[in-house]
Amino acid sequence: MPRRNLTALLLVLVAVGLTAGACGYSAPAEGEGDEPAKVEPVEDSDVSRVVLTEDAAKRIGLETARVTEQQVEEGLVVSGRATPNPAGPMLVRVTLPAAERAKVDLTQPAQVSVAGDSLVAPMAGDPPASGPLAYQLDGAVAGVHAGQRLRVELQLTGGAEQLTIPYSAVIYGIDGGVWTYTSAGPLTFVRAPIRVAAVQGNVAVLSKGPPAGTEVVTVGGEELLGTEFAIEGE
């Protein structure tokens, strides 16, 4: 799935934006009032509270939504191998243990990640009774070569109640961590670790995250992350 990876440079630029004008601010002169954002350590934790002024929240266009529980189709992410197909589009073959293969919904196409894009790959012909599953890469697949390993997401039969948040609330850190910012009070936000199990359209399905009903930041999370890391301890 596409990732909004943040670089160290972005973190610095975002923090500067909140404190020195990149988001429409000028650094306040002595005595002019509060800073647009404050960072307060959370006791016995490696995260901090980020507290915004009302002005700062408006400047970054802060928006929030709530964590929900929804009935979602479960997915299985595996590795597939690109295989030439003389009779048509290139194929992606997926080999699974029998127990996992039995759970795959063979009536549904796979989602194959190619060069940062997610392609819908229909089953190539009728599914075999056993052995590898073959999906065809329709459309432009420039750069894919025979033998290449590709990320494949398969839909499983059935479904379950799972935590979901808007994908815009997901924050990817440069160290590989994945978080969302949760509301801890008026204009106060705390970074919470999450684990994304799948992405379905604009919705992130979580296998780990805050409880349903928690308010999370959907617009402005990158600015909060930059502020927390760049200002903390100063």
C-alpha positions in Angstrom: 0.0 0.0 0.0 1.2 3.6 -0.5 3.0 5.1 2.5 3.4 8.7 3.5 6.9 8.2 4.9 8.3 11.2 6.7 11.9 12.2 6.4 14.0 13.9 9.1 13.9 17.0 6.9 10.2 17.1 6.8 10.0 16.8 10.6 12.2 19.8 10.9 10.4 21.8 8.3 7.0 21.1 9.9 8.2 22.1 13.3 9.6 25.3 11.9 6.3 25.8 10.2 4.5 25.8 13.5 7.0 28.0 15.3 8.5 30.3 12.7 5.9 31.0 10.0 5.8 28.2 7.4 2.1 27.7 8.3 1.4 31.4 8.4 3.0 32.2 11.8 5.7 34.6 12.8 7.8 33.8 15.8 6.1 35.8 18.6 8.3 38.5 20.0 8.9 38.5 23.8 5.7 39.3 25.6 3.4 38.9 22.6 1.7 35.8 24.0 1.9 32.0 23.9 3.7 29.9 21.4 1.4 28.2 18.9 2.3 24.7 20.2 3.7 23.3 23.4 5.2 19.9 24.1 4.6 18.3 27.5 6.3 14.9 28.5 3.9 12.1 29.5 5.1 10.5 32.6 6.6 7.0 32.3 6.2 7.1 28.5 8.3 7.8 25.4 5.6 10.1 23.9 4.6 13.6 24.7 1.4 15.7 24.7 1.2 18.3 21.9 -0.9 21.2 22.9 -2.1 23.7 20.2 -3.6 27.1 20.5 -6.9 27.6 18.7 -5.1 29.7 16.1 -2.5 27.0 15.4 -5.3 24.4 15.0 -7.0 26.6 12.4 -3.8 27.3 10.6 -3.0 23.7 10.0 -6.6 22.8 9.1 -6.9 20.3 12.0 -9.6 17.7 11.6 -10.5 14.6 13.6 -12.6 11.5 13.4 -13.4 8.6 15.7 -12.1 5.1 15.7 -15.0 2.8 14.7 -15.6 -1.0 14.7 -16.8 -2.3 11.4 -17.5 -5.6 9.8 -14.7 -5.9 7.3 -13.5 -8.5 4.9 -10.2 -10.0 6.1 -7.2 -10.0 3.9 -4.0 -12.0 3.7 -0.7 -10.3 2.6 1.7 -12.6 0.9 4.6 -12.6 -1.6 3.9 -13.5 -5.2 6.3 -14.2 -8.1 5.9 -12.5 -11.5 5.7 -15.1 -14.3 5.7 -14.6 -18.0 2.5 -15.6 -19.8 2.8 -16.2 -23.6 -1.0 -16.2 -24.0 -1.6 -12.8 -22.3 -0.7 -10.4 -19.5 2.0 -11.3 -17.1 1.0 -13.5 -14.2 1.6 -13.3 -10.4 1.8 -16.8 -8.9 1.1 -17.3 -5.2 2.0 -20.5 -3.3 0.2 -21.0 0.0 0.0 -23.7 2.6 -3.1 -25.8 2.3 -4.7 -24.4 5.5 -4.3 -20.8 4.3 -5.3 -21.5 0.7 -8.6 -23.0 2.0 -9.4 -19.6 3.5 -8.9 -17.5 0.3 -12.0 -16.2 -1.4 -11.2 -17.5 -4.9 -14.1 -15.4 -6.4 -12.3 -12.2 -5.6 -9.3 -10.5 -7.4 -6.0 -9.9 -5.7 -4.5 -6.5 -4.9 -0.9 -6.4 -6.2 1.5 -3.6 -5.3 3.6 -2.5 -8.3 5.9 0.6 -8.1 3.8 2.1 -5.3 0.5 1.5 -7.0 -2.1 -1.1 -6.1 -3.4 -3.0 -9.1 -6.5 -5.2 -9.2 -5.4 -8.6 -10.5 -8.2 -11.0 -11.5 -7.8 -14.8 -11.2 -6.2 -16.2 -14.4 -8.9 -18.7 -15.6 -10.6 -21.1 -13.2 -8.8 -21.6 -9.9 -7.0 -24.9 -9.7 -8.0 -27.5 -7.2 -4.5 -27.4 -5.7 -1.2 -25.8 -6.3 -0.2 -22.1 -6.8 -2.9 -19.5 -7.5 -2.3 -17.4 -10.6 -3.5 -13.8 -11.0 -3.0 -11.7 -14.1 -1.5 -8.2 -14.2 -3.8 -6.3 -16.5 -2.9 -2.8 -17.5 0.5 -1.1 -17.5 3.1 -3.0 -15.5 6.3 -1.4 -16.9 9.3 -2.4 -14.8 8.0 -5.8 -13.7 10.3 -8.6 -14.7 10.0 -12.3 -14.6 10.9 -13.7 -11.2 10.2 -10.5 -9.4 8.7 -10.7 -6.0 5.6 -8.6 -5.5 3.3 -7.8 -2.5 0.0 -9.5 -3.0 -3.1 -9.0 -0.8 -5.8 -11.8 -1.0 -9.3 -11.5 0.3 -10.4 -14.2 2.8 -13.8 -15.7 3.1 -16.0 -14.4 5.9 -15.4 -11.2 7.9 -15.1 -9.9 11.5 -15.6 -6.7 13.5 -12.3 -4.8 13.4 -11.1 -1.4 14.4 -11.0 1.1 11.6 -9.8 4.7 11.1 -9.5 6.9 8.1 -6.2 6.2 6.3 -5.4 9.9 6.5 -5.0 9.4 10.3 -2.1 6.9 9.8 1.4 8.3 10.4 4.5 6.5 9.3 7.7 7.4 11.0 11.2 7.3 9.5 12.2 4.5 12.0 9.4 2.2 10.8 6.9 3.0 13.6 3.3 3.5 12.7 1.1 5.8 14.8 -2.0 7.9 15.0 -2.5 11.0 17.1 -5.4 10.7 19.7 -7.2 13.5 21.5 -6.3 13.8 25.1 -8.3 16.9 25.9 -9.1 20.2 24.2 -6.5 20.8 21.5 -4.3 18.3 23.2 -3.0 15.2 21.3 -0.9 12.2 22.1 0.8 9.8 19.7 -0.5 6.2 19.9 1.1 3.1 18.3 -1.1 1.2 15.8 -0.8 -1.8 13.5 -2.4 -1.6 10.1 -3.7 -5.0 9.0 -5.1 -3.8 5.7 -6.1 -0.8 3.7 -9.5 -0.8 2.0 -10.0 2.3 0.0 -9.6 5.3 2.3 -10.0 3.1 5.4 -7.2 1.6 7.5 -8.2 -1.7 9.2 -6.3 -2.1 12.5 -5.1 -5.2 14.3 -3.9 -2.9 17.1 -5.0 0.6 18.0 -7.0 2.8 20.3 -10.5 1.6 21.4 -13.6 2.5 19.4 -14.8 6.0 20.0 -11.3 7.5 20.5 -10.9 10.7 18.6 -7.9 10.7 16.1 -6.4 13.4 14.0 -7.1 13.0 10.2 -5.6 16.3 9.1 -2.6 17.8 10.8 -0.9 14.6 12.1 2.3 15.3 10.3 2.6 18.7 11.9 2.0 17.3 15.3 4.7 14.6 14.7 7.1 17.3 13.5 6.4 19.5 16.5 6.7 16.6 19.0 10.1 15.5 17.8 11.6 18.8 16.9 10.6 20.8 19.9 10.6 18.2 22.6 13.2 19.0 25.3 13.9 22.5 24.1 
